Amino acid sequence: MFKPYELFVGLRYTRAKRRNHFISFISLSSMLGIALGVTALITVLSVMNGFEKELRERILGMAAHATISTFGGRLPAWEDVAERAAGNRHVLDSAPYVQGETMLTHGKQVSGALIRGILPASEAKVSDVWEHMKFGSIDDLRAGEYGIVLGSELAYSLGVRKGDPVTVISPQATVSPAGVLPRLRRFTVTGIFDVGMYEYDRGVAMMHMEDAAKLFSLGDNVTGVRLKLDDMFLAPYIAREIASSFPADIRVEDWTRQHANFFKAVKTEKRVMFVILTLIVAVAAFNIVSTLVMVVTDKQADIAILRTLGATPRSIMSVFIVQGAVIGIFGTLLGVIGGVLLALNVETIVPALERLFNTQFLAADVYYISDLPSELHWDDVWLMAIVAFSLSLLATLYPAWRASRTQPAEALRYE
């Protein structure tokens, strides 16, 4: 015999005889259950990774990787600050900005908005908003012309289109002989953007930085400087490096802190889905218990004969662990193959199903992400495979232990 007999006997028991087809059916069901569980787990986690990537890209289309500002909201000599930040090897580009909350009016329509004053040439280096322009261009924002670019939902709520005037009311007031008057200025809509995030499309408007500085009475000051980094995932560490080179009154924030609650919620959902779907794999894996218990009962005489021939309890236990491991290996392997294929083709399969059933799973008028994205992480695949196989091995321990406790005399008494 060219293989250890425990392995040979364990593999032999996985093949059905005429009198135990039912046991083989349960073994096949357990194998398919593990495969379906692993497939579902890999696919769902890949889809959640896709959603996280899509949302992250949409957020970073408007938000910078890091920002430098002061606690008072006024940053003087921003050119020196940008040059100093550029001394960090991870900083690729920078752009100044002016930011403040205002009220926008058009006719009888009124809406609050966050105004962001930008330098169009510099802004294009740190954000992707220019790629999401529906009408016009951010290059149309010129100092002194008082042009404004609105988010698509904000423009819709105000009922304006390109070329329409809007009145911007600043919270700063002007003292005049007639009393305290609000600062307001009429702007012309030069463009409309749509980044696919309601938070930005509904509440953000952009204008030239010089016009915004006049509106908020900042003079030559700015609100801060936006930075683009070479690796956005290292933003927290890079931000701390940059902050260490500035005085204590300078604040450096990265994009993960600005949207910390959102990304924490996404990670929590991913963990919860992992736990829930792992329970599906666990249910399928523990079907192996019932399979092996019936095999042990069916093979009482064989076990007794092996024991009389000198097999140790450990060897008997190994035989049935091998049988359960075979079910776990094939089930996990089928699940990994199915999960990887499904995760890589979700963006093709889902549209086909939508056409087949004449429906849309994520309606464009309800969800900002109407397509089902998917991003396969091989770390997730290996983790799923290890978890599924480990649960399969765990399920074999009790039946195998019972088999090892079989007494030859008792088992052969009625044979």
Secondary structure in CASP SS format (residue, H / E / C, confidence):
PFRMAT SS
TARGET T0000
AUTHOR 0000-0000-0000
METHOD secondary structure of the structure
MODEL  1
M C 1.00
F C 1.00
K C 1.00
P C 1.00
Y H 1.00
E H 1.00
L H 1.00
F H 1.00
V H 1.00
G H 1.00
L H 1.00
R H 1.00
Y H 1.00
T C 1.00
R C 1.00
A C 1.00
K C 1.00
R H 1.00
R H 1.00
N H 1.00
H H 1.00
F H 1.00
I H 1.00
S H 1.00
F H 1.00
I H 1.00
S H 1.00
L H 1.00
S H 1.00
S H 1.00
M H 1.00
L H 1.00
G H 1.00
I H 1.00
A H 1.00
L H 1.00
G H 1.00
V H 1.00
T H 1.00
A H 1.00
L H 1.00
I H 1.00
T H 1.00
V H 1.00
L H 1.00
S H 1.00
V H 1.00
M H 1.00
N H 1.00
G H 1.00
F H 1.00
E H 1.00
K H 1.00
E H 1.00
L H 1.00
R H 1.00
E H 1.00
R H 1.00
I H 1.00
L H 1.00
G C 1.00
M C 1.00
A C 1.00
A C 1.00
H C 1.00
A E 1.00
T E 1.00
I E 1.00
S E 1.00
T E 1.00
F C 1.00
G C 1.00
G C 1.00
R C 1.00
L E 1.00
P C 1.00
A C 1.00
W H 1.00
E H 1.00
D H 1.00
V H 1.00
A H 1.00
E H 1.00
R H 1.00
A H 1.00
A C 1.00
G C 1.00
N C 1.00
R C 1.00
H C 1.00
V E 1.00
L E 1.00
D E 1.00
S E 1.00
A E 1.00
P E 1.00
Y E 1.00
V E 1.00
Q E 1.00
G E 1.00
E E 1.00
T E 1.00
M E 1.00
L E 1.00
T E 1.00
H E 1.00
G C 1.00
K C 1.00
Q E 1.00
V E 1.00
S E 1.00
G E 1.00
A E 1.00
L E 1.00
I E 1.00
R E 1.00
G E 1.00
I E 1.00
L C 1.00
P H 1.00
A H 1.00
S H 1.00
E H 1.00
A H 1.00
K H 1.00
V H 1.00
S C 1.00
D C 1.00
V H 1.00
W H 1.00
E H 1.00
H H 1.00
M E 1.00
K E 1.00
F E 1.00
G C 1.00
S C 1.00
I H 1.00
D H 1.00
D H 1.00
L C 1.00
R C 1.00
A C 1.00
G C 1.00
E C 1.00
Y C 1.00
G E 1.00
I E 1.00
V E 1.00
L E 1.00
G E 1.00
S H 1.00
E H 1.00
L H 1.00
A H 1.00
Y H 1.00
S H 1.00
L H 1.00
G C 1.00
V C 1.00
R C 1.00
K C 1.00
G C 1.00
D C 1.00
P E 1.00
V E 1.00
T E 1.00
V E 1.00
I E 1.00
S E 1.00
P E 1.00
Q E 1.00
A E 1.00
T E 1.00
V E 1.00
S E 1.00
P C 1.00
A C 1.00
G E 1.00
V E 1.00
L E 1.00
P E 1.00
R E 1.00
L E 1.00
R E 1.00
R E 1.00
F E 1.00
T E 1.00
V E 1.00
T E 1.00
G E 1.00
I E 1.00
F E 1.00
D C 1.00
V C 1.00
G C 1.00
M C 1.00
Y H 1.00
E H 1.00
Y H 1.00
D H 1.00
R H 1.00
G H 1.00
V E 1.00
A E 1.00
M E 1.00
M E 1.00
H E 1.00
M H 1.00
E H 1.00
D H 1.00
A H 1.00
A H 1.00
K H 1.00
L H 1.00
F C 1.00
S C 1.00
L C 1.00
G C 1.00
D C 1.00
N C 1.00
V E 1.00
T C 1.00
G E 1.00
V E 1.00
R E 1.00
L E 1.00
K E 1.00
L E 1.00
D C 1.00
D C 1.00
M H 1.00
F H 1.00
L H 1.00
A H 1.00
P H 1.00
Y H 1.00
I H 1.00
A H 1.00
R H 1.00
E H 1.00
I H 1.00
A H 1.00
S C 1.00
S C 1.00
F C 1.00
P C 1.00
A C 1.00
D C 1.00
I E 1.00
R E 1.00
V E 1.00
E E 1.00
D E 1.00
W H 1.00
T H 1.00
R H 1.00
Q H 1.00
H C 1.00
A H 1.00
N H 1.00
F H 1.00
F H 1.00
K H 1.00
A H 1.00
V H 1.00
K H 1.00
T H 1.00
E H 1.00
K H 1.00
R H 1.00
V H 1.00
M H 1.00
F H 1.00
V H 1.00
I H 1.00
L H 1.00
T H 1.00
L H 1.00
I H 1.00
V H 1.00
A H 1.00
V H 1.00
A H 1.00
A H 1.00
F C 1.00
N H 1.00
I H 1.00
V H 1.00
S H 1.00
T H 1.00
L H 1.00
V H 1.00
M H 1.00
V H 1.00
V H 1.00
T H 1.00
D H 1.00
K C 1.00
Q H 1.00
A H 1.00
D H 1.00
I H 1.00
A H 1.00
I H 1.00
L H 1.00
R H 1.00
T H 1.00
L C 1.00
G C 1.00
A C 1.00
T C 1.00
P H 1.00
R H 1.00
S H 1.00
I H 1.00
M H 1.00
S H 1.00
V H 1.00
F H 1.00
I H 1.00
V H 1.00
Q H 1.00
G H 1.00
A H 1.00
V H 1.00
I H 1.00
G H 1.00
I H 1.00
F H 1.00
G H 1.00
T H 1.00
L H 1.00
L H 1.00
G H 1.00
V H 1.00
I H 1.00
G H 1.00
G H 1.00
V H 1.00
L H 1.00
L H 1.00
A H 1.00
L H 1.00
N C 1.00
V H 1.00
E H 1.00
T H 1.00
I H 1.00
V H 1.00
P H 1.00
A H 1.00
L H 1.00
E H 1.00
R H 1.00
L H 1.00
F H 1.00
N C 1.00
T C 1.00
Q C 1.00
F C 1.00
L C 1.00
A C 1.00
A C 1.00
D C 1.00
V C 1.00
Y C 1.00
Y C 1.00
I C 1.00
S C 1.00
D C 1.00
L C 1.00
P C 1.00
S C 1.00
E C 1.00
L C 1.00
H C 1.00
W H 1.00
D H 1.00
D H 1.00
V H 1.00
W H 1.00
L H 1.00
M H 1.00
A H 1.00
I H 1.00
V H 1.00
A H 1.00
F H 1.00
S H 1.00
L H 1.00
S H 1.00
L H 1.00
L H 1.00
A H 1.00
T H 1.00
L H 1.00
Y H 1.00
P H 1.00
A H 1.00
W H 1.00
R H 1.00
A H 1.00
S H 1.00
R C 1.00
T C 1.00
Q C 1.00
P H 1.00
A H 1.00
E H 1.00
A H 1.00
L H 1.00
R C 1.00
Y C 1.00
E C 1.00
END
